[in-house]
Amino acid sequence: MLLIPALLSACDLSMADQPRPDDQEMATLWPGGPPRQAMPTGTVALDEPARDDALRHPPALTTALLDRGQERYAIYCSVCHGARGEGDGPVVRRGFPPPPSYHDPRLKAAAPRYIVDVITHGHGIMYSYADRIEPADRWAIAAYVKALQRLPDARR
């Protein structure tokens, strides 16, 4: 009876040694099975048409849309653009190049679609947020940015 715990303690059931393909090794779907491959050309994700449609058609301007835009802006945008859109976020105060102020006349004249396009594709040193922000939320952020532009510029 005393020998059983000693024998069982030698068993390693922690799954610490798992077989995995190396970076340069061709992985298969199962042992002896076909290799994993890239998606065939023309493959469309199930939600892609709906996402594309959401990008083409801006939602109606509502209080709920502005509230959602404010929430998403605080999460994704304010770290660089600042709470009031003046390009003075905490990342900029630590040495990152400042983005333009939303109070710049060029950006005040820009349509909300331009802001959505910049969020989607990036611009300058700003990278694309297409994989982070849903299309409907991009429109919400654009609506909130347009609302921020109505505030007086505190830098003046």
N, C-alpha and C positions, 0 to 999 in steps of 0.2 A: 504494500500500500504506500510506503514511503518512496518507493522508486517511481511511481506514476507521475507525481508533480515534477520531479526532476526531468523525466523524459518529455513531458508536455512543455516545459519551459524552453526546451531546445527548438521547438517548432516556431517558425516565424510566419505568422499568418497576417502580418501587417501590410502585405502587398507593396513592400518597399522596392522590390525588384520587379518592375513591370517591363515587358518587352515594348519597345517603341521604335519607330523609324528614326534614323538620324536625319539631319537637315538635308543631306545630299542623296539620301537613299529613296528609292521609289517605293512608296507604301502601297499595299494592296488592301482591298476592302476586307478580305478574310484570307487566311493562309491558303495559298495556292489559287486564290481568286484573281479577278481582273485588277489591274492597277487603278488607283484613283486618278481621275482626269478632271480637267477644267470643264466647266459647263459648256455645252455645245453652243455655237454661234446662234444668236437669235433667241436664246432662253430669256424669258421674262418672269420676274418674280410675281407672285400672285397679287401683291398690293401695289406694284409699280404703276399700273394705269390709274389707280385712285390717287396715288401720290402726285403723279404728273398732272392730273386734273386739278388737284388742290393748288398746285403752283400756278396754273393758268388762270384760275378764277379767284380773285380776292374775295374774302368774306365781307359781309356787311359790317360797317363800323358800329359797334355796340360798346356799352360799358364793360360787359363781360370780356370782350375782345381786348380792350385796353388793360383790364386787370390781368388777364393772362399774359399780355405783352410785357407788362411791368414785372410780373413774376419771372418770366423767361429772360428778360433783359438783365435783371438782377443776378441771375444764375450765370448766364453766358457772356454778357457784354460789358457789364459795369467794371469788371476787373481791368479792362484796358480803357474803355470809353468814359468811365466815371459815372457816378450816380445821376448827374445832370447832363451827360453827353458832351462834356467839354474836353475830353481826351486826357483826363488827369486821374485815371484809375490807379489803384495800388501797384499794379505791375509797372506802370509808367513811372511812378515815384521811386521805384527801385532800379531804374535805368533802362527799361524797355523803350524803344522809340515811340513817341506819342502818335496816336491816330489823329486825324483832323477832328476838330470840334464839329458837332452836329449843327452848331450855330453859324458855321461858315456859310456865306450866301450861296455858294455852289451846291452845298448839300441841302440847304433850305429849299432851293428850287427843284431839287431832284424828286421824282415821283416815288411813291412807296415801292413800286416794282423794282427800282434801282437798288433799294436797300435789300429787298428780298434776293435779288440777283447777287449782290455782294455776299450776303450770308450763304447763299448756295454755292457760289464759285470761288469766293475769296477775292481779295484785291490788294495789291501791294504786298506788304508783309503779313497781312491777315490771311490765314488759310481758310479753306472751305469748312463750313459747319454743317454741310448737307447730311453727313452721317450722324450728327449729334442732335440736330433740331428738326423736328417734323415740319412739313410744308405749312400746315395751318399755323404753327407757332412762329414761323418766319414772318407770316403776314401780321400776326399779333405784335411781334417785336417791331415791325416796320410802322404799324399804327402808333405804337407807343413812342417810337423815335420822333414821328411827326408831331406828337403831342409835346414831347420834350422841347422841340424846336420853338414852340410858342412861349416857353419860359424865357425870361430875360437872361442874357449871357452874363454870368457873374464875373467873368474876367475883365469886363469893361468898366 
